[in-house]
Amino acid sequence: MKTGFTDPYIKNLRAAGRYTDLVTTGLNLNIKKNGGKYWVFRYLLAGRRRDLSLGVYPHVSLKEARKRAVACRNELSQGGKPVAYWRHSEPAIFDKPLFKDYAKQCIESKKAEWKSAKHTYQWFRTIEFFANPIIGDKYIDDIDTEDILKVLNPIWHTRTETASRLRGRLEWIFASAITRKLRSGSNPATWRGHLETILSRPSRIYTVQHHPALPYADMPTFMADLRESNGVSALALEFLVLNANRSGEVLNGLRSEIVDGDLWVIPADRMKAKKEHRIPLGKRSLEILQISQSLDPDSPYLFSIDGKPLSNMAMAMLMRRKGLHFTVHGFRSTFRDWVAEKTEHSSEIAEKALAHTIKNQTEAAYRRGDLIDHRRRLMKDWEDYCCTGSWGNVHLLVAERKAA
């Protein structure tokens, strides 16, 4: 919309869009959906239309915006680029982006290394929901420690884990800006020697909440009920339970990963530890894969609908519909508890089955094998227990019955 700008007119503008000043050639006021207003000088250079930010309103007044637009026009008429004028006068404002714009750019460039779309979503969501309302419209170079505290303080004690992760993400974004010389000075979100002197240590105020898990004593009943359910989600969930998988491993599993008839080889790039994981599949698991393939014959995925993998929430929603408040990830804990409390299989074999990383580097150096034969016996016992309530350790079952 073209109109002659006045201060009252600009102040009362609410609708998102681009507004052009009839008085000053090239001067525009852009209004975003969130109500943010900023000045832009629009011009042609080498046959291309370009926009140059002149500052945020009302930090930059109408009078100052017109002055800057005129200076840009003069620079163009002399064969120069408008940005050159601002670099000589106010480099901090015009060379450096708003936080919300730079944060988005950073996450976009970083997400290629994340194997989970959920991880990307969480980065975007925490920045958009908690940080942008407070510092989103500030220049990356103008944000200080007090601004970061305004972001973190409201949730530091009530949502400690989220706040701690948000702080780490903010630190990374500011570190990136400093590296690219878009910000001068120190990192306002640094923990060590900085925010740790102001905020409570997260480990002192936050108790780790484990994923709610189904008690292993209820597993046979649960699995029997699950078999009565129709649909690919039920098949995928049963397969996940039987093989103690993470959700992403199953949802993104490919039929081409099944080798030698009964061995599922998950490549390193799909594993949390970035290490190839081999899983010996039991009789019921192989039956599930045959059923799934018959439902969607041409799909490359283990579990899919019309050639597309199931959504991240497919199995979780199935649990909710059944009125269960346990998490899908919690089945790994159920498996681990059963191994420790009801079997004679070693913890080392159980940890290998779960594809857990050995944190002790010396110990890890000696444990290079994946104990596949031992795990094959373990996973058969687990499948037998899930399907029937009993397994190969007959002596232990007899002892329990006598004790009862």
Wavefront OBJ file of the C-alpha trace (Angstrom):
o trace
v 0.000 0.000 0.000
v 1.343 3.435 -0.962
v 0.707 6.420 1.270
v 2.455 9.427 2.717
v 3.821 8.297 6.093
v 3.109 10.190 9.303
v 4.049 9.193 12.834
v 0.425 8.629 13.998
v -0.310 6.589 10.850
v 2.675 4.304 11.384
v 2.001 3.923 15.086
v -1.568 2.732 14.454
v -0.746 0.286 11.650
v -1.549 -3.285 12.631
v -2.144 -5.363 9.484
v 0.829 -7.393 8.291
v 2.243 -6.361 4.924
v 4.515 -3.917 3.122
v 3.714 -0.213 3.097
v 5.438 2.259 0.746
v 6.153 5.900 1.555
v 5.029 8.272 -1.230
v 7.289 11.017 0.093
v 10.624 9.153 0.013
v 11.484 6.987 -2.988
v 12.309 3.422 -2.034
v 11.318 3.675 1.642
v 9.064 0.848 2.859
v 7.709 -0.215 6.216
v 7.307 -3.980 6.630
v 4.964 -5.334 9.310
v 5.183 -8.992 10.321
v 2.357 -11.168 11.576
v 3.596 -10.777 15.140
v 3.289 -6.988 14.829
v 7.013 -6.255 14.451
v 7.772 -3.252 12.235
v 11.000 -2.531 10.394
v 12.191 -0.141 7.712
v 13.406 -1.358 4.336
v 14.992 0.511 1.428
v 13.987 -1.179 -1.843
v 16.056 -0.527 -4.977
v 17.278 -1.985 -8.269
v 20.924 -2.889 -8.808
v 22.279 -4.746 -11.839
v 18.736 -5.565 -12.889
v 17.849 -7.161 -9.565
v 15.483 -5.848 -6.917
v 17.117 -5.685 -3.495
v 15.988 -4.822 0.022
v 18.228 -3.173 2.601
v 17.200 -3.041 6.260
v 17.224 0.435 7.729
v 16.311 -0.530 11.277
v 13.412 -1.469 13.517
v 10.560 0.919 14.277
v 10.275 2.766 16.672
v 14.014 2.397 17.444
v 14.494 4.122 14.096
v 11.990 6.954 13.732
v 10.220 8.017 10.540
v 12.472 11.052 10.264
v 15.630 8.951 10.658
v 14.355 6.297 8.229
v 13.754 8.934 5.555
v 17.202 10.365 6.165
v 18.778 6.939 5.696
v 16.717 6.185 2.585
v 17.827 9.458 0.983
v 21.447 8.671 1.808
v 21.034 5.243 0.166
v 19.516 6.843 -2.934
v 22.432 9.275 -3.156
v 24.884 6.404 -2.879
v 23.145 4.635 -5.767
v 23.169 7.725 -7.960
v 26.951 7.876 -7.536
v 27.378 4.266 -8.632
v 27.931 2.806 -5.165
v 26.077 0.281 -3.030
v 23.890 1.587 -0.186
v 25.357 -0.861 2.300
v 28.743 0.823 1.946
v 27.372 4.028 3.467
v 26.054 2.234 6.562
v 29.248 0.286 7.106
v 31.068 3.556 7.480
v 28.551 5.001 9.899
v 26.688 2.309 11.853
v 28.040 -1.167 11.119
v 26.597 -2.825 14.211
v 22.977 -2.170 13.245
v 23.033 -2.800 9.530
v 25.519 -5.639 9.158
v 24.116 -7.771 11.950
v 20.780 -9.617 11.895
v 17.904 -9.860 14.310
v 18.141 -12.781 16.713
v 15.052 -14.577 15.383
v 16.329 -14.451 11.804
v 19.813 -15.640 12.674
v 18.527 -18.385 14.996
v 16.334 -19.765 12.222
v 19.256 -19.684 9.805
v 21.491 -21.479 12.319
v 19.002 -24.265 12.972
v 18.416 -24.766 9.245
v 22.154 -25.179 8.676
v 22.539 -27.492 11.693
v 19.584 -29.838 11.174
v 21.292 -31.916 8.467
v 23.346 -33.645 11.175
v 20.266 -34.615 13.215
v 18.737 -37.988 12.362
v 15.418 -37.172 14.023
v 12.859 -34.688 12.702
v 11.662 -34.431 16.306
v 15.039 -33.014 17.321
v 14.744 -30.256 14.718
v 11.198 -29.512 15.851
v 12.306 -29.190 19.467
v 15.025 -26.669 18.555
v 12.615 -24.554 16.530
v 9.859 -24.797 19.136
v 11.931 -23.792 22.174
v 13.473 -20.832 20.343
v 10.142 -19.712 18.892
v 8.107 -20.205 22.070
v 10.508 -19.070 24.803
v 13.239 -16.903 23.242
v 11.732 -14.999 20.318
v 8.972 -13.221 22.282
v 11.694 -11.611 24.422
v 14.801 -11.261 22.229
v 13.573 -12.154 18.735
v 13.375 -8.568 17.516
v 16.695 -7.515 19.022
v 19.874 -7.416 17.000
v 22.169 -10.347 17.709
v 24.865 -7.907 18.814
v 22.635 -6.039 21.275
v 21.569 -8.983 23.444
v 23.192 -9.197 26.867
v 23.076 -11.402 29.952
v 20.015 -9.668 31.368
v 18.098 -10.489 28.183
v 19.056 -14.163 28.497
v 17.930 -14.170 32.129
v 14.558 -12.750 31.058
v 14.221 -15.770 28.782
v 15.383 -18.413 31.263
v 14.216 -17.230 34.694
v 10.460 -17.843 34.173
v 11.043 -21.558 33.428
v 14.321 -22.346 35.191
v 12.681 -23.867 38.282
v 9.394 -25.057 36.782
v 10.642 -26.561 33.514
v 14.281 -27.088 34.358
v 15.178 -29.659 31.720
v 13.625 -27.584 28.935
v 15.286 -24.423 30.251
v 18.679 -26.094 30.450
v 18.427 -27.357 26.896
v 17.256 -23.942 25.713
v 20.261 -22.310 27.359
v 22.589 -24.694 25.520
v 20.895 -23.905 22.222
v 21.170 -20.172 22.846
v 24.844 -20.562 23.693
v 25.454 -22.375 20.432
v 23.600 -19.718 18.386
v 25.582 -16.869 19.953
v 28.837 -18.799 19.549
v 28.058 -19.140 15.850
v 27.379 -15.403 15.564
v 30.664 -14.598 17.312
v 32.573 -16.941 14.999
v 31.067 -15.220 11.956
v 31.900 -11.799 13.416
v 28.215 -10.877 13.611
v 28.536 -10.282 17.314
v 31.244 -8.666 19.414
v 31.994 -9.372 23.053
v 31.309 -12.486 25.115
v 28.622 -15.148 24.802
v 25.702 -14.127 27.102
v 24.367 -17.691 27.364
v 27.624 -19.343 28.499
v 27.184 -21.482 31.608
v 30.676 -22.063 33.014
v 31.964 -19.058 34.887
v 28.990 -16.970 33.801
v 25.351 -18.041 34.198
v 26.365 -20.671 36.771
v 27.138 -17.760 39.107
v 23.530 -16.561 38.812
v 21.253 -19.554 38.180
v 20.828 -22.680 40.274
v 22.605 -25.747 38.959
v 19.985 -27.826 37.059
v 21.071 -31.102 38.700
v 20.283 -29.626 42.129
v 16.741 -28.568 41.306
v 15.665 -31.172 38.751
v 14.975 -34.850 39.323
v 15.304 -37.011 36.234
v 11.910 -38.321 35.194
v 12.251 -41.778 33.643
v 9.943 -42.904 30.864
v 6.876 -44.559 32.436
v 7.235 -48.266 31.699
v 4.821 -51.181 31.708
v 5.704 -53.625 34.546
v 7.146 -56.769 33.007
v 4.638 -58.920 34.913
v 1.901 -57.349 32.747
v 3.732 -57.872 29.473
v 2.117 -61.189 28.384
v -1.377 -59.762 28.919
v -0.469 -56.568 27.089
v 0.963 -58.476 24.124
v -2.078 -60.729 23.885
v -4.303 -57.657 23.759
v -2.021 -56.015 21.211
v -2.365 -59.002 18.886
v -6.118 -58.448 18.861
v -5.600 -54.936 17.493
v -5.811 -54.293 13.788
v -3.509 -52.072 11.771
v 0.124 -51.505 10.951
v 0.749 -49.454 14.106
v -0.061 -52.465 16.290
v 2.307 -54.651 14.263
v 5.078 -52.071 14.530
v 4.594 -51.696 18.282
v 4.652 -55.455 18.861
v 7.822 -55.724 16.756
v 9.420 -52.883 18.740
v 8.645 -54.559 22.065
v 9.975 -57.935 20.968
v 13.285 -56.439 19.833
v 13.713 -53.716 22.491
v 14.059 -51.012 19.845
v 13.873 -47.258 19.856
v 10.928 -45.858 17.885
v 13.014 -44.339 15.100
v 14.790 -47.622 14.434
v 11.477 -49.333 13.708
v 9.667 -46.475 11.961
v 12.516 -45.936 9.502
v 13.447 -49.609 9.161
v 13.858 -50.928 5.608
v 13.115 -54.378 4.235
v 16.519 -54.341 2.569
v 18.081 -54.338 6.059
v 16.898 -57.903 6.719
v 19.755 -60.257 5.781
v 20.344 -64.003 6.037
v 16.635 -64.494 6.596
v 16.495 -63.636 10.290
v 19.049 -60.885 10.960
v 18.135 -57.190 10.973
v 21.169 -54.987 10.348
v 20.517 -51.345 11.198
v 23.167 -49.081 9.637
v 25.243 -46.771 11.803
v 23.661 -43.567 10.489
v 20.294 -44.599 11.946
v 21.595 -45.556 15.363
v 21.905 -43.197 18.311
v 25.486 -44.334 18.982
v 26.363 -44.101 15.266
v 27.389 -47.761 15.252
v 25.878 -50.575 13.187
v 23.506 -52.733 15.221
v 22.591 -56.340 14.376
v 19.388 -57.827 15.807
v 18.579 -61.564 15.647
v 14.871 -61.834 14.859
v 12.669 -64.434 16.503
v 9.835 -66.441 15.012
v 7.076 -63.979 15.923
v 9.093 -61.005 14.641
v 9.491 -62.690 11.268
v 5.754 -63.424 11.176
v 5.025 -59.745 11.856
v 7.280 -58.677 8.977
v 5.491 -61.084 6.613
v 2.099 -59.679 7.633
v 3.307 -56.113 7.235
v 4.709 -56.822 3.786
v 1.440 -58.391 2.655
v -0.394 -55.199 3.668
v 1.897 -52.930 1.623
v 3.826 -55.157 -0.825
v 5.689 -52.490 -2.810
v 6.930 -50.427 0.118
v 10.646 -50.299 0.986
v 9.802 -49.879 4.691
v 9.250 -52.567 7.304
v 6.018 -50.857 8.367
v 4.181 -48.439 6.111
v 0.904 -47.301 4.609
v 0.814 -46.662 0.859
v 4.581 -46.759 0.707
v 5.056 -44.113 3.393
v 6.530 -44.832 6.844
v 4.382 -44.452 9.936
v 4.422 -41.119 11.710
v 6.469 -40.525 14.848
v 3.269 -40.549 16.902
v 1.628 -43.672 15.416
v 2.578 -46.070 18.202
v 2.131 -43.496 20.962
v -1.402 -42.728 19.758
v -2.206 -46.448 19.737
v -1.156 -46.601 23.392
v -3.370 -43.630 24.220
v -6.377 -45.183 22.496
v -5.898 -48.209 24.712
v -5.936 -45.945 27.753
v -2.328 -46.741 28.669
v -0.122 -44.047 30.184
v 3.184 -45.784 29.522
v 5.584 -44.497 26.891
v 6.762 -46.449 23.871
v 10.368 -45.876 24.881
v 9.539 -47.302 28.308
v 9.333 -50.831 26.862
v 13.127 -50.829 26.717
v 13.124 -50.352 30.490
v 10.585 -53.159 30.848
v 12.919 -55.450 28.918
v 15.945 -54.397 30.964
v 14.140 -54.926 34.292
v 12.976 -58.394 33.215
v 16.504 -59.423 32.223
v 17.971 -58.220 35.521
v 15.304 -59.559 37.850
v 14.058 -62.745 36.185
v 16.851 -64.239 34.108
v 20.450 -65.313 34.355
v 21.510 -63.448 31.212
v 24.355 -61.050 31.936
v 23.956 -57.285 32.022
v 26.602 -57.060 29.294
v 24.408 -59.044 26.907
v 21.347 -56.958 27.819
v 23.226 -53.707 27.193
v 24.362 -55.004 23.810
v 20.773 -55.885 22.964
v 19.747 -52.317 23.791
v 22.654 -50.916 21.732
v 23.828 -48.881 24.704
v 27.205 -47.196 24.445
v 29.892 -48.244 26.932
v 31.057 -44.968 28.449
v 34.305 -46.376 29.836
v 36.666 -46.184 26.845
v 39.045 -48.834 28.187
v 36.209 -51.293 28.732
v 34.732 -50.458 25.327
v 38.053 -51.235 23.646
v 37.856 -54.839 24.898
v 34.177 -55.308 24.037
v 34.357 -55.093 20.282
v 32.100 -58.049 19.509
v 28.310 -57.810 19.562
v 27.709 -61.156 21.326
v 25.237 -62.125 18.626
v 24.881 -65.790 19.639
v 24.280 -64.893 23.290
v 21.803 -62.210 22.268
v 19.971 -64.654 20.019
v 19.262 -66.817 23.090
v 18.298 -63.785 25.152
v 15.877 -62.412 22.562
v 14.265 -65.859 22.124
v 13.647 -66.013 25.889
v 12.189 -62.497 25.792
v 9.906 -63.321 22.867
v 8.742 -66.519 24.563
v 7.970 -64.601 27.748
v 6.101 -61.820 25.918
v 4.008 -64.330 23.965
v 3.404 -67.049 26.548
v 4.458 -65.836 29.993
v 7.190 -68.476 30.248
v 10.613 -69.000 28.722
v 13.494 -71.444 28.599
v 14.597 -71.080 32.238
v 12.335 -73.828 33.548
v 14.091 -74.135 36.916
v 13.425 -70.503 37.805
v 9.726 -70.860 36.974
v 9.391 -73.986 39.107
v 11.063 -72.262 42.055
v 8.700 -69.294 41.746
v 5.639 -71.537 41.709
v 6.783 -73.381 44.827
v 7.413 -70.075 46.588
v 3.906 -68.950 45.720
l 1 2 3 4 5 6 7 8 9 10 11 12 13 14 15 16 17 18 19 20 21 22 23 24 25 26 27 28 29 30 31 32 33 34 35 36 37 38 39 40 41 42 43 44 45 46 47 48 49 50 51 52 53 54 55 56 57 58 59 60 61 62 63 64 65 66 67 68 69 70 71 72 73 74 75 76 77 78 79 80 81 82 83 84 85 86 87 88 89 90 91 92 93 94 95 96 97 98 99 100 101 102 103 104 105 106 107 108 109 110 111 112 113 114 115 116 117 118 119 120 121 122 123 124 125 126 127 128 129 130 131 132 133 134 135 136 137 138 139 140 141 142 143 144 145 146 147 148 149 150 151 152 153 154 155 156 157 158 159 160 161 162 163 164 165 166 167 168 169 170 171 172 173 174 175 176 177 178 179 180 181 182 183 184 185 186 187 188 189 190 191 192 193 194 195 196 197 198 199 200 201 202 203 204 205 206 207 208 209 210 211 212 213 214 215 216 217 218 219 220 221 222 223 224 225 226 227 228 229 230 231 232 233 234 235 236 237 238 239 240 241 242 243 244 245 246 247 248 249 250 251 252 253 254 255 256 257 258 259 260 261 262 263 264 265 266 267 268 269 270 271 272 273 274 275 276 277 278 279 280 281 282 283 284 285 286 287 288 289 290 291 292 293 294 295 296 297 298 299 300 301 302 303 304 305 306 307 308 309 310 311 312 313 314 315 316 317 318 319 320 321 322 323 324 325 326 327 328 329 330 331 332 333 334 335 336 337 338 339 340 341 342 343 344 345 346 347 348 349 350 351 352 353 354 355 356 357 358 359 360 361 362 363 364 365 366 367 368 369 370 371 372 373 374 375 376 377 378 379 380 381 382 383 384 385 386 387 388 389 390 391 392 393 394 395 396 397 398 399 400 401 402 403 404
